[in-house]
Amino acid sequence: MIDARTRWETLNLIRKEKFRLILPIAMRENSIDMWIHVIREGNPDPLTLDLGGDRGYFIFTDRGDERIERAVFGGDEEILQLAGVYDIFGSEDELHKFVADRNPKTIAVNMSEWLAVSDGLSYTGYKILTKILGEIFSKRIVSAENLITDFRTRRVTSEIVVYGQLCKIAKDLLERALSNEVITPDATTLEDVGWWMEDQLLKIGMKSTFDYCTPMIINSAKSKKSEYHSSKYIIQKGDLMQYDYGISALNYGTDFKRVAYVLQEGETEVPAGIQYGWNQALKARDVIQETIKVGLTAEKTLKNIGENLKKAGFKYYHLTIDPMDGGGPSLEPNKNQKYPAQTEITVDCHCVGNTGNSEVASGPSIAGFRPDRAHLIIKPNNLFAFEFIAYTPNEEWGGRKVRFNMEDNAIVTEKGVEWLYPPNERILLIR
């Protein structure tokens, strides 16, 4: 937990670096002369922390210089001046003249059909803006969705440092949650673990990315599915479980998983069949890691991943339905036994960073069920959730497949995929 001043200084440093280093590239690559981001007081906007204010017209103009001109009309001038990141301040009634003097050919505003973080401008806000701009300039309005995508996904060093620190905290909490510090077999419920995690975040002044959530039982040696799907389920010896969790702080959110096994009487390690499934998942991760590169679209990257997994002996399934909505038959390999001897893989490498939520995070999505983001190019310093599912036959279960949903947060640099912290290498043991 950091004090209020350090928090403000950290966010302001990131803001300055993003405006200086990323914004010129993002505007010019998307052919945007002026970006007007409208935030109405009382109507929270996803980019409030990115821009540093919770109300006003935040206007960025490319006037041909190395530095993008930055202005705020109708904002909290005192606080924004203290931050030192904006050049010009004014009132709403000065806005039309300001735009007319600069005569931009394209004006990007925060409205989008497919990207929620770029869609903060309300219908009423749009009507007010177009009235202020007038007919000539209103006809030059385009969506800021691609600009905002590039602005957010291209990370500066200060962002990466903060995000890496947040990931380390999340990793430590997850691994503590799936240990004997928290879990006593035959006594602790899944709900108990979830509330323990919430209490830890409360102590350090952070919050969950997904609100309250509990671990999930992958398989139980003693209990039926109908029993362990309840949050009040008491964790048993022989249970294999995973915990999908994320924490949020400053302007960032994590999203990754850890897996644990509760040893049965006489066991000192994970059963061989489960361990084999885990090892197969790690091998698949290596293939995927070597495939993801800067400069390719999400669609091309996913195609390459499928081809490389096939070459490595895996069966790749191309998902076209979101796993949250059922996922289709490819998510039920035990009912769809076309490849009983192979490890089957599905992929969902989605962006994270400012949020851990895969459905709203801006940036390329390496998954077949988000076609609206398939065209996006992976840019340098792109933070993402390295997520996939591996289904491997387990002879100890009569050939039924063990399912491992692998997920860690990583960064794509010019060198390839790099880890921000030690990734998941083992199944945690609970005694």
C-alpha positions in Angstrom: 0.0 0.0 0.0 1.3 3.4 -0.9 0.5 6.8 0.5 -1.8 9.3 -1.3 1.0 11.6 -2.4 3.1 8.8 -3.9 0.0 7.5 -5.6 -0.7 10.9 -7.2 2.9 11.4 -8.2 3.1 7.9 -9.8 -0.1 8.4 -11.8 1.1 11.8 -12.9 4.5 10.5 -14.0 2.8 7.8 -16.1 0.5 10.5 -17.6 3.4 12.7 -18.5 5.3 9.9 -20.2 2.3 8.7 -22.1 1.5 12.1 -23.4 5.1 12.7 -24.4 6.1 9.4 -25.8 2.9 7.5 -26.9 0.3 10.0 -27.8 2.1 11.5 -30.9 2.6 8.0 -32.3 -1.0 7.0 -31.6 -2.5 10.1 -33.2 -0.3 10.0 -36.3 -0.6 6.3 -37.0 -4.4 6.7 -36.9 -4.4 9.9 -38.9 -6.1 12.0 -36.1 -5.5 15.7 -36.0 -7.5 16.4 -32.9 -8.8 14.1 -30.1 -11.6 15.5 -28.0 -12.4 13.3 -24.9 -15.6 14.4 -23.2 -16.1 13.6 -19.5 -19.3 14.7 -17.9 -19.2 15.4 -14.1 -21.1 12.6 -12.3 -20.8 10.2 -15.2 -17.5 8.3 -14.5 -15.3 7.6 -17.6 -12.9 4.8 -18.1 -10.1 7.2 -19.0 -10.4 9.5 -15.9 -7.1 8.3 -14.4 -5.4 8.3 -17.8 -6.2 11.9 -18.4 -6.1 13.2 -14.8 -9.6 14.7 -14.5 -13.2 13.7 -14.0 -14.9 16.4 -16.0 -14.4 18.6 -19.0 -13.3 18.5 -22.6 -9.8 17.1 -22.9 -8.4 18.2 -26.2 -5.2 17.0 -27.9 -4.1 18.6 -31.1 -1.4 17.6 -33.5 0.0 20.9 -34.8 3.0 19.3 -36.5 5.4 19.7 -33.7 7.1 16.9 -31.8 4.9 17.6 -28.8 1.1 17.2 -29.0 -0.8 20.3 -27.7 -2.9 19.6 -24.7 -5.9 21.6 -23.5 -8.8 21.3 -21.1 -12.0 23.2 -21.3 -14.5 23.2 -18.4 -12.3 21.0 -16.2 -10.9 21.4 -12.6 -8.2 23.9 -13.6 -6.5 24.1 -10.2 -5.8 20.4 -9.9 -4.9 20.0 -13.5 -2.5 22.9 -13.4 -0.9 21.4 -10.3 -0.3 18.2 -12.4 1.6 20.2 -15.0 0.6 18.1 -18.0 -1.7 20.5 -19.8 -0.8 23.6 -21.7 -4.1 25.5 -22.1 -7.2 25.9 -19.9 -10.5 27.5 -20.8 -14.2 27.5 -20.4 -16.7 25.6 -22.5 -17.8 28.8 -24.3 -14.3 29.1 -25.7 -14.3 25.6 -27.2 -15.7 26.4 -30.7 -13.1 29.2 -31.4 -10.3 27.0 -30.2 -11.3 24.2 -32.6 -11.9 26.6 -35.5 -8.5 28.3 -35.0 -6.8 24.8 -35.5 -9.2 23.7 -38.2 -8.6 19.9 -37.8 -9.4 17.6 -40.7 -10.3 14.7 -38.3 -11.7 14.9 -34.8 -11.7 11.7 -32.8 -14.2 11.5 -29.9 -14.9 8.9 -27.3 -17.6 6.9 -29.0 -17.4 3.3 -30.2 -19.5 0.3 -31.2 -17.0 -2.3 -30.1 -14.7 -0.8 -27.4 -16.4 0.1 -24.1 -13.5 2.2 -22.8 -13.8 4.4 -25.9 -17.6 4.8 -25.6 -17.9 7.2 -22.6 -19.6 10.0 -24.5 -23.4 9.8 -23.9 -26.0 10.6 -26.6 -26.8 13.9 -24.8 -23.1 14.7 -24.5 -22.7 14.1 -28.3 -25.6 16.4 -29.1 -24.0 19.1 -26.9 -20.6 18.6 -28.5 -21.9 18.8 -32.1 -23.9 22.0 -31.2 -20.7 23.6 -29.9 -18.6 22.5 -32.9 -21.1 23.4 -35.5 -22.0 21.6 -38.7 -18.7 21.9 -40.5 -16.5 20.4 -37.7 -19.2 17.9 -36.6 -18.9 16.3 -40.0 -15.2 15.6 -39.3 -15.9 13.5 -36.2 -14.6 9.9 -36.1 -14.4 7.3 -33.4 -11.4 7.5 -31.1 -11.4 3.7 -30.6 -8.2 2.9 -32.5 -6.4 5.9 -31.1 -7.4 5.0 -27.5 -6.4 1.4 -28.2 -2.9 2.4 -29.2 -2.6 5.0 -26.5 -3.4 2.4 -23.8 -1.7 -0.7 -25.1 1.7 0.9 -25.8 3.2 1.0 -22.4 5.9 3.3 -20.9 8.5 2.0 -18.5 6.8 3.5 -15.4 3.6 1.7 -16.2 5.4 -1.6 -16.7 7.1 -1.2 -13.3 3.8 -0.5 -11.5 2.1 -3.4 -13.3 4.8 -5.8 -12.4 4.6 -4.8 -8.8 0.9 -5.3 -8.8 1.3 -8.8 -10.4 3.8 -9.8 -7.7 1.3 -8.9 -5.0 -1.5 -10.8 -6.8 0.8 -13.8 -7.2 1.7 -13.9 -3.5 -1.9 -13.6 -2.4 -3.1 -16.3 -4.8 -0.4 -18.8 -3.7 -1.1 -18.0 0.0 -4.8 -18.6 -0.6 -4.1 -22.0 -2.0 -2.0 -23.2 0.9 -2.4 -24.6 4.4 -2.2 -21.1 5.7 -5.8 -20.7 4.6 -7.1 -24.2 3.7 -7.6 -27.0 6.2 -9.0 -30.0 4.3 -12.4 -31.3 5.5 -13.0 -27.9 7.2 -12.4 -24.9 4.9 -15.1 -24.0 2.3 -14.5 -22.4 -1.1 -16.4 -19.4 0.3 -13.9 -19.1 3.2 -11.0 -18.8 0.8 -12.9 -16.1 -1.2 -13.5 -14.0 1.9 -10.0 -14.4 3.1 -8.8 -12.9 -0.2 -11.2 -10.0 0.2 -9.9 -9.3 3.7 -6.3 -9.3 2.5 -7.1 -6.7 -0.2 -9.0 -4.6 2.3 -5.9 -4.5 4.6 -3.7 -3.2 1.8 -6.1 -0.8 0.3 -6.7 -2.6 -3.0 -9.8 -4.3 -4.5 -10.6 -7.3 -6.6 -10.8 -6.9 -10.4 -13.8 -9.2 -10.5 -15.4 -8.4 -7.1 -15.8 -11.4 -4.8 -15.0 -14.8 -6.3 -13.9 -18.2 -5.0 -11.7 -21.1 -6.2 -13.1 -23.6 -8.6 -12.9 -27.4 -8.2 -11.5 -29.0 -11.4 -11.9 -32.6 -10.1 -12.7 -34.3 -6.9 -11.6 -37.8 -5.8 -14.6 -38.0 -3.4 -17.3 -35.5 -4.4 -19.7 -35.1 -7.3 -19.9 -32.1 -9.6 -23.3 -31.2 -8.1 -21.6 -30.9 -4.7 -18.5 -29.0 -5.5 -20.1 -26.4 -7.7 -21.4 -24.6 -4.6 -19.3 -21.9 -2.9 -20.2 -23.6 0.4 -18.4 -26.8 -0.7 -16.0 -28.0 1.9 -12.6 -28.7 0.4 -11.7 -32.4 0.5 -8.5 -34.4 0.2 -8.0 -35.4 -3.4 -9.5 -32.2 -4.8 -7.8 -30.5 -7.8 -8.7 -26.8 -7.9 -7.9 -23.5 -9.6 -8.3 -19.9 -8.5 -8.9 -17.2 -11.1 -8.3 -13.8 -9.5 -7.3 -10.3 -10.2 -6.5 -7.3 -8.1 -6.8 -3.6 -9.0 -4.9 -0.5 -7.8 -3.9 2.9 -9.2 -5.1 2.5 -12.8 -4.3 -1.1 -13.3 -5.8 -4.6 -12.9 -4.4 -8.1 -13.0 -6.0 -11.4 -14.2 -4.3 -14.8 -13.7 -4.7 -18.2 -12.1 -3.1 -20.7 -9.8 -3.8 -24.4 -9.4 -3.6 -26.6 -6.3 -4.0 -30.2 -5.3 -5.0 -31.5 -1.9 -3.0 -34.5 -1.0 -4.8 -37.7 0.0 -3.6 -40.0 2.8 -0.2 -41.5 1.9 0.4 -39.1 -1.0 3.5 -36.9 -1.1 3.1 -35.5 -4.6 0.6 -35.0 -7.4 -0.7 -38.2 -8.9 1.1 -39.1 -12.1 -1.8 -38.7 -14.5 -2.6 -35.2 -13.3 1.1 -34.3 -13.4 1.4 -35.5 -17.0 -1.5 -33.2 -17.9 0.3 -30.3 -16.2 3.5 -31.1 -18.1 1.6 -31.1 -21.4 0.2 -27.7 -20.6 3.6 -26.3 -19.9 4.9 -27.7 -23.2 2.0 -26.0 -25.0 2.7 -22.8 -23.2 6.3 -22.9 -24.6 4.9 -23.3 -28.2 2.5 -20.4 -27.7 5.1 -18.2 -26.1 7.5 -18.6 -29.1 4.8 -17.8 -31.5 3.5 -14.4 -30.3 5.4 -11.6 -31.9 5.2 -7.8 -32.2 3.9 -6.6 -35.6 1.4 -9.3 -36.4 -2.4 -8.9 -36.1 -4.2 -10.9 -33.4 -5.9 -13.0 -36.2 -2.6 -13.9 -37.9 -1.0 -14.7 -34.5 -3.9 -17.1 -33.6 -3.5 -18.8 -36.9 0.2 -19.3 -36.3 -0.4 -20.6 -32.8 -2.8 -23.2 -34.2 -0.3 -24.3 -36.8 2.6 -24.5 -34.4 0.6 -26.4 -31.8 -0.4 -29.0 -34.4 3.3 -29.4 -35.5 4.2 -30.0 -31.8 1.6 -32.8 -31.6 -1.3 -31.0 -30.0 -4.9 -30.8 -31.2 -5.8 -27.1 -31.5 -9.5 -26.0 -31.3 -10.5 -22.7 -32.8 -13.1 -21.2 -30.5 -15.8 -19.1 -32.0 -18.0 -18.8 -28.9 -16.9 -17.1 -25.7 -16.2 -19.7 -23.0 -18.3 -17.5 -20.6 -21.2 -18.2 -23.0 -20.6 -21.9 -23.2 -17.7 -22.1 -25.6 -19.3 -24.7 -27.9 -18.4 -28.4 -28.2 -14.7 -27.8 -28.2 -14.8 -27.0 -24.5 -16.3 -30.5 -23.8 -13.5 -32.9 -24.9 -14.8 -35.6 -22.6 -18.1 -35.6 -24.5 -16.4 -35.0 -27.9 -13.9 -37.8 -28.0 -12.6 -37.4 -31.5 -9.0 -37.2 -30.3 -8.9 -39.4 -27.1 -5.1 -39.7 -27.1 -4.1 -36.1 -27.8 -3.9 -33.0 -25.6 -6.4 -30.5 -26.9 -5.8 -26.8 -26.7 -8.0 -23.7 -26.8 -6.6 -20.2 -26.7 -7.7 -16.9 -25.2 -4.7 -14.6 -24.9 -6.5 -11.3 -24.2 -5.3 -7.8 -23.2 -5.0 -6.7 -19.6 -3.4 -3.7 -18.0 -5.8 -1.0 -17.0 -8.4 -3.6 -16.3 -8.2 -7.4 -15.8 -11.5 -7.8 -17.6 -11.0 -9.5 -20.9 -14.2 -8.2 -22.4 -13.5 -4.5 -21.9 -9.7 -4.3 -22.0 -8.4 -2.4 -25.0 -6.0 -4.1 -27.4 -5.7 -7.1 -29.6 -7.4 -10.3 -28.5 -5.8 -13.6 -29.6 -9.0 -15.5 -29.5 -11.5 -16.6 -32.2 -14.5 -15.4 -30.3 -13.6 -11.7 -30.4 -13.5 -11.0 -34.1 -13.9 -7.2 -33.6 -10.4 -7.1 -32.2 -8.8 -9.6 -34.6 -7.5 -6.8 -36.9 -5.5 -5.1 -34.2 -1.8 -5.3 -34.4 0.3 -6.4 -31.5 2.4 -3.3 -30.6 5.6 -3.2 -28.5 5.1 -3.4 -24.7 1.6 -4.9 -25.0 0.5 -6.3 -21.7 -1.7 -9.4 -22.0 -3.1 -12.4 -20.2 -1.3 -15.5 -21.5 -4.3 -17.8 -21.2 -5.2 -21.1 -22.7 -6.8 -24.4 -21.7 -5.2 -27.8 -22.1 -7.2 -31.0 -22.0 -5.0 -34.2 -21.5 -6.1 -37.8 -21.2 -5.5 -39.2 -17.8 -5.1 -43.0 -17.7 -5.8 -43.0 -13.9 -9.2 -41.6 -14.7 -9.9 -44.2 -17.4 -8.9 -41.8 -20.2 -11.0 -39.0 -19.1 -9.2 -35.7 -19.7 -7.8 -33.4 -17.0 -8.5 -29.7 -17.7 -5.9 -27.1 -16.9 -6.8 -23.4 -17.5 -3.4 -21.8 -17.6 -3.1 -18.0 -17.2 -0.4 -15.5 -16.3 0.1 -11.9 -17.2 3.0 -11.1 -19.6 4.3 -8.4 -21.9 5.2 -8.6 -25.6 8.4 -6.7 -26.4 10.4 -6.5 -29.6 12.3 -9.6 -28.2 9.1 -11.6 -27.8 6.9 -12.6 -24.8 8.6 -11.8 -21.5 7.3 -12.6 -18.0 6.8 -9.8 -15.5 7.1 -12.2 -12.5 7.7 -15.9 -12.1 4.9 -17.7 -14.0 3.0 -20.7 -13.0 5.4 -23.7 -13.1 3.9 -26.1 -10.6 0.8 -27.4 -9.0 0.6 -26.1 -5.5 0.3 -28.8 -2.8 -2.1 -28.6 0.2 -1.5 -31.2 2.9 
